[in-house]
């Protein structure tokens, strides 16, 4: 997706995570990722052929209001609204009932449940969303996005930055449901 072919807008991250992550508007130049993305008829499945190996460990993303988004050591994600889903070691992200939210491919592409590329994440956790570059600093604070609104990774372990960035991006794509 070229910068000139896609319209982008700043969106506040949901659940108070208003980091101003740039998200491509649906259908504005985004194309389904290559053959390793969700194929037709398989968008609801939670398999990723073991291409990615994410670090699963306990961490929190804390927003500017002190609200945490937590991940357990087994990948279960909990928000202020309750269970949100799970991140699997292979890069697959699912809802509590197992429905596919999206996945991180071996190439670093983040695709939604329909296989449309929404971002890329490097091995070190640095991401490109639209024209915006995002990363977690040494102190765990999100660098990029809207500097007036903060998100911080705790603990600021470099080993979980890629997993935390995937969670941050997926939370923007799939808002939690109030229970």
Protein Blocks (a to p, Z undefined) as FASTA:
>chain_A
ZZklpccdddddehhiaghpacddehihpacddfklccehilmpccehhmaccddddddd
ddfkopacdddfkopacdfkbpfbdcdfkopacdfkopafbdcdfkopacdfkopafbdc
dfkopacehjbccdddfkopagedjfkbccddddfbfklmmmmmmmmmmmmmmccddZZ
